[in-house]
Amino acid sequence: MELMQKEQRRWERYPVKIRTKITINSNGETSSFYGEATDVSRGGLKLFMPRDVGASIVLLLELALPYNSRPMAIRGIIRNRTGFSYGIEFIRISKYEQETIAQACKTLQLLK
């Protein structure tokens, strides 16, 4: 009998509740609405959004990470979905954004 191994993640996730502005450009039309990030890691986040959005769609996420007063605009791609919860992977992020996300995760880990 095979034992199933727990899925290994590259980065630890940290629970958060962050109001997030989401912008999607689909078929030449841009739409924006709000959702909520419910966990964050160095590589992405889990996002609740009250819309039906397909896989592999690129989103622009505008949010302020915990313990950082400066709002960020980060691109992400939908990697998976369960209901209205979407797994988002950050893409094309700058060195500054990487450092800011890493610092927020480090602070969240210290507060665990």
C-alpha positions in Angstrom: 0.0 0.0 0.0 1.4 3.4 -1.0 1.5 6.3 1.4 0.4 9.6 0.0 2.8 12.4 0.7 1.6 15.8 1.6 2.2 18.2 -1.2 5.5 20.0 -0.7 5.4 23.8 -1.3 8.4 26.0 -2.1 7.4 28.7 0.4 5.5 28.7 3.7 2.1 30.4 3.6 1.0 33.0 6.2 -2.7 33.7 7.0 -3.7 37.3 6.2 -6.9 39.3 5.3 -6.0 41.9 2.8 -8.5 43.8 0.7 -7.2 43.5 -2.9 -8.2 45.4 -6.0 -8.2 43.0 -9.0 -7.9 44.2 -12.6 -8.4 41.8 -15.5 -8.0 42.5 -19.2 -10.0 40.0 -21.2 -10.9 40.3 -24.9 -9.7 43.9 -25.0 -11.9 44.9 -22.1 -10.6 45.9 -18.7 -12.6 45.3 -15.5 -11.8 46.0 -11.9 -13.3 44.7 -8.7 -12.4 43.8 -5.1 -11.5 40.6 -3.4 -9.6 39.4 -0.4 -6.2 37.7 -0.1 -6.4 35.1 2.6 -2.9 33.9 2.7 0.5 35.0 1.3 3.8 33.4 0.5 7.0 34.5 -1.2 5.6 33.0 -4.5 2.0 33.9 -4.5 -1.3 34.1 -2.5 -4.7 32.7 -2.1 -7.4 35.0 -3.3 -11.1 35.1 -2.8 -12.8 36.9 -5.6 -16.6 37.0 -6.3 -16.2 36.3 -10.0 -16.0 33.3 -12.3 -12.5 33.6 -13.8 -10.7 30.9 -15.8 -7.3 29.3 -15.2 -4.1 30.9 -16.6 -5.6 34.4 -16.6 -3.2 37.2 -15.7 -4.4 39.6 -13.0 -3.1 42.9 -11.7 -3.4 42.9 -7.9 -3.2 46.1 -5.9 -2.7 45.6 -2.2 -0.8 46.7 0.9 1.1 43.8 2.5 1.0 43.6 6.3 3.5 45.8 8.1 4.2 47.8 4.9 2.5 51.1 4.5 3.2 51.3 0.8 0.6 49.8 -1.6 1.9 47.5 -4.3 0.7 46.6 -7.8 1.7 43.0 -8.5 1.0 40.8 -11.5 -0.2 37.2 -10.9 -1.5 34.3 -12.8 -4.3 31.9 -11.8 -2.8 28.5 -11.2 -5.8 26.7 -9.5 -9.2 27.2 -8.2 -11.7 25.8 -5.7 -15.0 27.6 -5.8 -14.2 31.3 -5.6 -10.8 30.7 -4.0 -8.0 31.1 -6.5 -4.3 30.1 -6.2 -2.3 33.0 -7.6 1.4 32.8 -8.6 3.3 36.1 -8.7 4.8 36.8 -12.1 7.2 39.3 -13.5 7.9 40.9 -10.1 10.7 43.4 -9.6 13.6 43.0 -7.1 11.9 45.6 -4.9 8.6 43.6 -4.9 10.5 40.4 -4.1 12.2 42.0 -1.2 9.0 43.6 0.1 7.1 40.3 -0.1 10.0 38.4 1.6 10.1 41.0 4.4 6.4 40.8 5.0 6.6 37.0 5.1 9.5 37.2 7.6 7.6 39.5 9.8 4.5 37.2 9.7 6.6 34.2 10.6 8.1 36.0 13.6 4.5 36.8 14.8 3.4 33.2 14.6 
